[in-house]
Amino acid sequence: MDKIDLAELSGYQEDFETLNKFQRPYLLPSLGAIILALCGFLLFIAEMQASHFQRGQQAGFLDTVWFDFVSTLKSVGVSGSLISCLPAIVFFGSLAAFATTMFIMSRVTPVSCISGQRMEKYWNATPDQPGDREIVYVDRTSRTYFRRVFSSTSGPRTAIGP
């Protein structure tokens, strides 16, 4: 993919409608993957907490979460060795699903809402933040563009858009 400098797009307008339409199909899969990753992390912490639980001791919230999780899975016939691996499987599987969603999103070429034409893709030669990898999508027919940061190596994030 070629690079483009945003200065070359003087006279072009940012197309936030197409950006929103482009991002919408990836919202639920990526949000679902993040929620599942957090659940896997919570289960991992609950398992670690419950491993220190001793009889006669008051069960805390995380102990109860783990004990309920184990009893539910055992009632449907899941083996004990698989149950102890599930938090890691859920966590890392969800991270892999999120990364896959972002990878697919970076490969897709959107269609402009204004002209109905496929947009051209370029790497941004001059991103706002150093270390950002940003793709600029350009529709020369309607003289519009939008940009999307796909990875960042350092620094705080600033919002792009209105």
C-alpha angles and dihedrals in degrees: 000000000000126000126243132192115223088227087070088063096061108143091030121112126222111250107215093168092062091044091055092046090049094050098042099082091052096049100083097043093048094042091047091050092051092049091049090048090053090049090050090050091049090050090049091052091044090052091051091048093047092050088068093048114119128196114265091028122118109259113235128212095270092046089054092048092053095043091049091047092051095045092049093051094044090052089060093047104260113153120246094239091056092047092059091052096047098085091057092042092051093045099047094036090055092049089051090050091051092049090048091051091052091046092052090046091054091053098049120094112216128221118235115248090213104048101016090229127128110260126235117245125220137164111245107248092198111034119185094241122044110246095029121133103208129176119211116206113203131193107193093184095063094025092236135127143175133195135213129194110223100177140007129194100195148352134052120301124246122200118256115212139031 
